[in-house]
Amino acid sequence: MWKYLGGDEEEQEENLLDDESEGLCSLSPLQQRIYGFAASLGAGLIFMLLSLIVFAIPIKFAVIFTFGNILAVGSTAFLIGPVQQLRMMFDPVRVIATAIYLGSVVLALIFALWIHSKILTVVAIISEICALIW
């Protein structure tokens, strides 16, 4: 009764903070990972679909498609963790495909943003897609 009349302010502040912290983050770590994965994958797929609208302009297509591709591939880091994903990407079975993919991503952005070569940009995008399929 005394604390409701203002006798013990420290306990009241602690109780208020405890009540607020429970409502701020009510998601479990697994739910947070799943939501992060879904959001990143969804955003990546949306960017890849939007890139088809500007397909006639290879430079814009390359930038939007590559960004969407990175989001989609990186989305699995939410589920398994970034370190485990890098371990899997650089596994001896996948290291060649990973190197080709990362090189193609870098080259597509260089060709699109600095060199402004449509033909080289398209070639880099095609090799990026082939490395992902592989």
C-alpha positions in Angstrom: 0.0 0.0 0.0 2.8 2.4 0.9 4.5 2.2 -2.6 1.2 3.1 -4.3 1.2 6.3 -2.2 4.6 7.3 -3.4 6.7 5.8 -0.7 9.1 3.7 -2.8 9.8 5.5 -6.1 12.8 3.3 -7.1 10.7 0.2 -7.1 8.0 1.9 -9.1 10.5 3.0 -11.7 11.9 -0.5 -12.0 8.4 -1.9 -12.4 7.6 0.6 -15.1 10.8 -0.2 -17.0 10.2 -3.9 -16.7 6.6 -3.5 -18.1 7.9 -1.4 -21.0 10.7 -3.7 -22.0 8.4 -6.7 -22.2 6.3 -5.0 -24.8 9.1 -3.5 -26.9 10.5 -6.7 -28.2 8.1 -9.5 -27.9 9.5 -11.5 -30.8 11.7 -14.5 -30.2 15.2 -14.6 -31.8 13.8 -17.3 -34.2 10.9 -15.1 -35.2 13.3 -12.1 -35.7 15.5 -14.2 -38.0 12.5 -15.4 -40.0 11.1 -11.9 -40.4 14.6 -10.6 -41.4 15.0 -13.5 -43.9 11.5 -12.8 -45.4 12.0 -9.1 -45.6 15.4 -9.4 -47.2 14.3 -12.1 -49.7 11.1 -10.2 -50.5 12.9 -6.9 -51.1 15.5 -8.7 -53.2 12.8 -10.3 -55.4 11.0 -7.0 -55.7 14.1 -5.3 -56.9 14.9 -8.1 -59.4 11.3 -7.9 -60.7 11.5 -4.1 -60.9 14.8 -4.4 -62.8 12.8 -6.0 -65.6 10.9 -2.8 -66.2 14.2 -1.0 -67.1 15.6 -4.0 -69.0 16.0 -1.9 -72.1 18.5 0.3 -70.2 21.2 -2.2 -69.3 23.0 0.2 -66.9 20.0 0.8 -64.7 19.0 -2.9 -65.0 22.4 -4.0 -63.8 22.4 -1.8 -60.7 18.8 -2.7 -59.7 19.2 -6.4 -60.5 22.5 -6.7 -58.7 21.3 -5.0 -55.6 18.2 -7.3 -55.6 20.4 -10.3 -56.1 22.7 -9.4 -53.2 19.6 -8.9 -50.9 18.2 -12.3 -52.0 21.4 -14.2 -51.6 22.2 -12.4 -48.3 18.8 -13.2 -46.9 19.9 -16.6 -45.8 22.4 -15.0 -43.5 19.4 -14.2 -41.2 18.6 -17.9 -40.9 22.0 -19.5 -40.6 24.1 -16.6 -39.6 26.6 -14.6 -41.7 29.7 -16.7 -40.6 28.0 -20.0 -41.5 26.9 -18.6 -44.8 30.4 -17.5 -45.7 31.7 -20.9 -44.7 29.2 -22.6 -46.9 29.8 -20.2 -49.8 33.6 -20.8 -49.6 33.2 -24.6 -49.2 35.5 -26.4 -51.7 32.5 -27.6 -53.7 31.1 -24.0 -54.1 34.2 -21.8 -54.0 34.5 -21.6 -57.8 30.8 -20.6 -58.2 31.2 -18.1 -55.4 34.3 -16.5 -56.9 32.5 -16.2 -60.3 29.4 -14.8 -58.7 31.3 -12.2 -56.6 33.5 -11.3 -59.5 30.4 -10.9 -61.8 28.7 -8.7 -59.2 31.7 -6.4 -58.9 32.3 -6.4 -62.7 28.6 -5.7 -63.4 28.7 -2.6 -61.2 32.0 -1.4 -62.6 30.8 -1.8 -66.2 27.5 -0.1 -65.4 28.6 2.7 -63.2 32.1 3.6 -64.3 32.7 2.3 -67.8 29.1 2.7 -69.1 29.4 -0.3 -71.4 26.1 -1.9 -72.1 27.5 -5.0 -73.7 30.0 -5.7 -70.9 27.3 -5.1 -68.3 25.0 -7.6 -70.0 27.8 -10.2 -70.1 28.5 -9.7 -66.4 24.8 -10.0 -65.5 24.6 -13.2 -67.6 27.6 -14.7 -65.8 26.2 -13.6 -62.5 22.9 -15.5 -63.2 24.9 -18.6 -64.4 27.0 -18.6 -61.3 23.8 -18.5 -59.1 22.2 -21.4 -61.0 25.5 -23.4 -60.8 
